[in-house]
Amino acid sequence: MSIAVFDVGGTFIKYAEMHQDIIITQGKVATPQDSQENFLNVIKDVLNDLSSHIEGIAFSLPGVIDVDRKYVYAGGSLRYNDHTYIKDWEAVLQLPIELENDARCAVIAELSRGNMKGIDKGVVLTFGTGIGGGIIINGEIYKGSHLIGGEVSVLLTKDIRKHGIKAAWGAQCGSVHLIKAIADAKGISCENGKEVFSWVERYDEESLKIFE
């Protein structure tokens, strides 16, 4: 069975065609910011470029997600996905879909194959457009009674009346914010995260100070 896998972020959609544990092909496209209709059109375009052997789709999505009901309560950085029944996507894309919150997908990966393997209690953080979080208790993902356990991006670290959305931790310390801060400090225009992190790795003094 071949699966189309989509890791949906606020800036890019990373995708791959996988056969069992083997990545057949992979790439990324910009995440639409305007509507769910355009989002699904991008997904359809990617599927058309993959092989004809795709039998299902796996989505890693931002937001508050009920996996059992296949329902997105809140779309996180993609608010057009608020109150979405994934069965509607299945009808449009004509394939069965499984999904999970993006940070929890990272937790699943770390628990099964990564640094959290065998860990009883722990926390996994992901840094992207915002900050994702996942909590491990007794070797399992803790979601909380309202499915928002680990949603650290919305933690307020400043006065929300004064700073608005920028009072949230995710708005201050996501990778997008870091890239912009370093680019601004250098007086250049740069949206290439890999380039910025290469400066940090090379101990560029200005970049490293902002990173720390």
Secondary structure, DSSP 8 states (H G I E B T S, - for coil): -EEEEEEE-SSEEEEEEEETTEEEEEEEEE--SS-HHHHHHHHHHHHHHS-TTEEEEEEEESSEEETTTTEEEE-TT-GGGTTEEHHHHHHHHTS-EEEEEHHHHHHHHHHHHSTTTT-SEEEEEEESSSEEEEEEETTEEE--TTS-TT-GGG-B-S-HHHHGGGGBHHHHHSHHHHHHHHHHHHT-----HHHHHHHHHTT-HHHHHHH-
